[in-house]
Amino acid sequence: MGLFRKKIPDGIRVMFYEGELKGFQCNFPCQILLMDDALRITKINPDVEVKLDRTRISTIDIFRESEYMSKFKGTSTETSKTNGIHKSYYVINYVNKAGEDKQIVFWGTSAETIKVMKMREELVKSMASESYEI
């Protein structure tokens, strides 16, 4: 019992920061993976899997830590204690099932940022064109 864990498919290893994800804690690791139909978010130990329908994702924004903190927290503080290693924040904007605009925020380092940028490009390719007035 407990010796053989369910294999979790590969994804981008990031740290959960904030958003409405039951069972997830701030600054704990998880994985995100853009699949054909959904964005799968997986936390390990205890395992929690969340799926967000890909069609409900509006944008994925990427910010350097100082940009994110300045825009969303009112301070441009950087928390990295290692020179040369900087955090980036990944803000996933989506519409929840009730039709409300929401965000889920993760953070990672430059290696993850490159992967999130590729994921964002893949998401944008599948989005339909639209036209609206303001």
Protein Blocks (a to p, Z undefined) as FASTA:
>chain_A
ZZaccddddddddddfbdcdehiaehiacdddddfkbccdddehiaddddddfklpmbdc
dddfklmmmmmnopacdfbfbghiacdddddddddfkopacdddddddfklmmmmmmmmm
mmmmmpccddddZZ
